[in-house]
């Protein structure tokens, strides 16, 4: 299994404020990693650091950020299309803003339908519910594609059944994933590896099959 990102004894944080210390971590190609821990323990910080490492390589990455990163006034089509903005030139992208090509509309429409948003190409993102906006952000990542997806609480606004379906779709599209998850059951089902964060450190890093109820209880105590 090859490596896709590496951190060695790193202190991670925002500005002068450390959030995680002494972080040593490798992400292998083909791994499905779930980051677990209470809010504020550094899951988003670790996710961002790993993404920065991947961006230094030739591996293409997609992102589902916690704040979703949607433009409220734009349609669902244009918000999903933004996943490939860097694949095209400025003239092509400006033209798509005014009059999208039939091929692009068809591709984006199919992805939106697959995440449960059929016939919503023209709906402004600001008119959607929280769960619908989250699915648009997932659709944008699916449309972008690549070797790895980074997702920060990607299904927190949908029910558990939808959550399983959407994470399953991401894993079908991307060979490698790193996800901060709020639901331990989702991690147990979909991850191959789980990393627990508490007190500014990684408290465990193990195969998902080895995650015990006692470890979970201690992590969230």
C-alpha positions in Angstrom: 0.0 0.0 0.0 1.5 3.3 -1.1 1.4 6.5 1.0 -0.6 9.6 0.1 0.2 11.9 3.1 2.6 11.9 6.0 2.9 14.0 9.2 5.9 13.6 11.5 5.9 14.9 15.1 3.8 17.9 14.0 2.1 20.6 16.1 -1.1 21.6 14.3 -3.3 24.6 15.0 -4.5 28.0 13.8 -2.1 30.9 13.9 -0.2 30.8 17.3 -2.7 28.5 18.9 -1.8 24.8 19.0 -4.7 22.3 18.7 -2.9 19.0 18.3 0.7 18.2 19.4 3.2 15.5 18.5 1.2 14.2 15.5 2.8 11.4 13.5 0.5 9.9 10.9 0.6 8.2 7.5 -2.3 7.8 5.1 -2.1 4.9 2.7 -3.7 4.7 -0.7 -6.9 2.7 -0.3 -7.5 3.5 3.3 -10.8 4.7 4.6 -10.0 6.7 7.7 -12.6 8.1 10.2 -11.5 10.8 12.7 -13.5 10.6 15.9 -13.7 12.8 19.0 -15.8 15.5 20.6 -16.3 18.9 18.9 -13.2 21.0 19.3 -10.8 18.2 19.7 -9.0 18.9 16.4 -10.7 16.7 13.8 -11.0 19.6 11.3 -7.4 20.7 12.1 -6.0 17.3 11.3 -8.2 17.0 8.2 -6.9 20.3 6.9 -3.2 19.3 7.6 -3.6 16.0 5.7 -5.2 17.8 2.8 -2.4 20.3 2.6 0.1 17.4 2.4 -1.9 15.7 -0.4 -2.0 19.0 -2.3 1.8 19.0 -2.4 1.6 15.7 -4.5 0.2 14.8 -7.9 -2.8 13.2 -6.3 -6.2 14.8 -7.1 -8.3 15.5 -4.1 -11.9 16.5 -3.4 -13.3 18.2 -0.4 -16.6 18.3 1.5 -16.0 21.1 4.1 -18.0 21.4 7.2 -19.3 24.9 6.1 -20.1 23.3 2.7 -18.6 26.2 0.7 -21.6 26.8 -1.4 -22.5 30.1 -3.1 -26.1 30.7 -1.9 -27.2 32.8 -4.9 -26.0 30.3 -7.5 -28.0 27.2 -8.7 -27.3 23.7 -7.5 -25.8 23.1 -11.0 -23.3 25.9 -10.7 -22.3 24.9 -7.1 -21.6 21.3 -8.3 -19.8 22.5 -11.4 -17.4 24.4 -9.2 -15.8 21.1 -8.4 -14.1 21.2 -11.7 -13.4 24.9 -12.2 -9.7 24.4 -12.2 -10.0 21.9 -15.0 -11.1 24.6 -17.5 -10.1 28.1 -18.6 -11.6 31.4 -17.6 -13.6 31.8 -20.8 -15.1 28.3 -20.5 -16.1 28.9 -16.9 -17.6 32.3 -17.6 -19.6 30.8 -20.5 -20.9 28.1 -18.3 -22.0 30.7 -15.7 -24.3 32.2 -18.4 -25.3 29.1 -20.5 -24.2 25.7 -19.3 -23.5 23.0 -22.0 -25.9 20.2 -22.4 -23.2 17.6 -21.5 -22.3 19.4 -18.3 -26.0 19.7 -17.3 -26.5 16.0 -18.0 -23.5 15.0 -15.9 -24.4 17.2 -13.0 -28.0 16.3 -13.1 -27.2 12.6 -12.9 -25.0 13.2 -9.9 -27.7 15.3 -8.2 -30.3 12.6 -8.8 -27.9 10.0 -7.3 -27.7 12.0 -4.0 -31.5 12.4 -3.9 -31.9 15.8 -5.6 -33.5 15.1 -8.9 -34.8 18.0 -11.0 -33.1 20.6 -8.9 -30.5 21.9 -11.4 -31.8 25.4 -11.3 -32.7 25.7 -7.6 -30.6 28.4 -5.9 -28.6 26.9 -3.0 -30.1 29.4 -0.6 -33.6 27.9 -1.0 -32.5 24.4 0.0 -32.7 22.8 3.5 -29.5 22.0 5.5 -29.6 18.4 4.5 -30.1 19.3 0.8 -27.2 21.7 0.9 -25.0 19.1 2.4 -25.9 16.7 -0.5 -25.0 19.4 -3.0 -21.6 19.7 -1.4 -21.2 15.9 -1.6 -22.4 16.0 -5.3 -19.7 18.6 -6.0 -17.0 16.3 -4.6 -18.4 13.3 -6.6 -18.3 15.5 -9.7 -14.7 16.5 -9.1 -13.5 13.0 -8.5 -9.9 12.1 -7.8 -7.7 9.8 -5.7 -8.9 11.0 -2.3 -11.8 12.8 -0.6 -11.6 14.8 2.6 -14.9 15.2 4.3 -15.7 17.1 7.5 -18.9 15.9 9.1 -20.3 15.3 5.6 -23.7 13.7 6.6 -24.4 15.5 9.9 -27.6 17.0 8.5 -29.2 13.9 7.1 -30.8 10.8 8.7 -28.7 7.7 9.3 -30.1 5.8 6.3 -29.1 8.7 4.0 -25.8 9.0 5.8 -24.9 5.4 5.0 -25.9 5.8 1.4 -24.0 9.0 0.8 -20.8 7.8 2.5 -21.1 4.6 0.5 -21.2 6.7 -2.7 -18.1 8.6 -1.7 -16.3 5.4 -1.1 -17.4 4.0 -4.5 -16.0 7.2 -6.2 -12.8 7.6 -4.2 -10.2 4.9 -3.4 -9.0 6.8 -0.4 -10.9 8.8 2.2 -10.4 10.8 5.4 -13.6 11.8 7.1 -14.3 13.5 10.4 -17.5 11.8 11.6 -19.9 12.6 14.4 -21.5 9.1 14.4 -19.4 6.2 15.6 -21.7 3.6 14.0 -21.0 5.2 10.5 -17.3 4.9 11.2 -17.6 1.2 12.3 -19.5 0.4 9.1 -17.6 2.4 6.5 -14.1 2.9 7.8 -11.1 0.6 7.6 -9.2 2.6 10.2 -10.3 4.9 13.1 -8.3 7.7 14.8 -9.4 9.0 18.1 -8.6 12.6 19.2 -8.8 13.9 22.8 -6.9 16.4 24.9 -4.9 17.7 22.0 -3.5 14.3 21.0 -4.2 11.2 19.0 -5.4 8.7 21.7 -5.8 5.7 19.4 -5.1 4.8 15.8 -6.4 1.3 15.0 -8.3 -0.9 12.6 -12.1 -0.2 12.7 -12.7 -3.8 13.6 -10.7 -3.3 16.8 -12.7 -0.3 18.0 -14.3 -1.3 21.3 -17.2 0.2 23.2 -14.7 0.9 26.1 -12.5 2.9 23.8 -15.5 4.9 22.5 -16.7 5.6 26.0 -13.3 6.8 27.1 -13.0 9.0 24.0 -16.3 10.8 24.7 -16.0 10.8 28.5 
